């Protein structure tokens, strides 16, 4: 397929409930609170090779990018994020009373 740009897919309500043609999307986001009935606040990100290439080649010139949104370091994908490393630690105060 010869297309420009990236196709984003917000699949929060569709993931695991509908068929997704993965060959047509580059970035998919979802959280498991809807279809899977889990708690909120846990976001998932699925990237195609094309999306990874774009991340590794794009530089936010002239604008600040908060650390939590940075998925690359020195022009390479931070693969630890996709192997279970956390970007920041959630506060346990939020679940203290439960």
C-alpha positions in Angstrom: 0.0 0.0 0.0 1.4 3.4 -1.0 0.0 6.0 1.3 1.3 9.1 3.0 1.0 10.0 6.7 0.0 7.8 9.6 -3.5 6.4 10.4 -4.5 6.5 14.0 -7.1 4.2 15.5 -8.8 4.9 18.9 -9.9 1.3 19.6 -11.0 1.7 23.3 -14.5 0.4 22.6 -13.6 -2.0 19.8 -10.4 -3.8 20.9 -11.1 -7.5 21.3 -14.8 -7.0 20.3 -14.4 -6.1 16.6 -12.0 -7.3 13.8 -9.3 -4.7 13.1 -7.5 -4.7 9.8 -4.0 -4.2 11.3 -2.5 -3.6 7.8 -4.5 -0.4 7.5 -3.6 1.3 10.8 -0.2 2.6 12.1 -1.1 3.7 15.6 -3.7 2.1 17.8 -4.6 3.2 21.3 -6.9 1.5 23.8 -7.5 0.9 27.5 -9.1 -2.1 28.9 -11.9 -0.5 31.0 -14.5 -0.8 28.2 -14.5 -4.1 26.4 -12.6 -6.0 29.0 -14.4 -4.5 32.0 -11.2 -3.5 33.8 -10.3 -0.4 35.8 -9.4 2.8 33.9 -6.1 4.7 33.7 -4.1 2.0 31.9 -3.5 3.0 28.3 -2.1 0.7 25.6 -0.3 1.7 22.4 0.3 -0.4 19.4 2.7 0.9 16.7 3.4 -0.3 13.2 6.9 -0.3 11.8 5.9 2.9 9.8 4.9 4.6 13.0 8.2 3.6 14.7 10.2 5.0 11.7 8.3 8.3 12.0 8.9 8.5 15.8 12.6 7.9 15.2 13.0 10.5 12.5 10.8 13.3 13.9 12.2 16.0 16.0 10.0 18.5 17.9 11.9 21.6 16.8 11.0 24.8 18.6 8.5 23.2 21.1 8.8 21.5 24.4 7.5 17.9 24.6 6.7 16.7 28.1 8.8 13.7 29.2 5.7 11.5 29.6 5.1 11.8 25.8 8.6 11.1 24.7 8.9 7.6 23.2 12.4 8.1 21.7 15.8 9.0 23.0 18.7 9.9 20.7 16.6 9.1 17.6 15.7 5.6 18.7 12.6 4.1 20.1 12.7 3.6 23.9 11.9 -0.1 23.7 11.8 -0.6 27.5 8.5 1.1 27.5 7.1 -1.7 25.4 8.7 -4.4 27.6 6.9 -3.4 30.8 9.0 -0.4 32.1 6.8 2.4 33.5 7.1 6.0 32.3 6.1 7.3 35.7 4.9 5.5 38.8 1.2 5.8 39.7 0.4 7.1 43.1 -0.9 4.5 45.5 -2.8 7.2 47.4 -5.4 6.9 44.6 -6.3 3.3 45.6 -5.7 3.7 49.4 -9.3 3.4 50.4 -10.2 0.5 48.1 
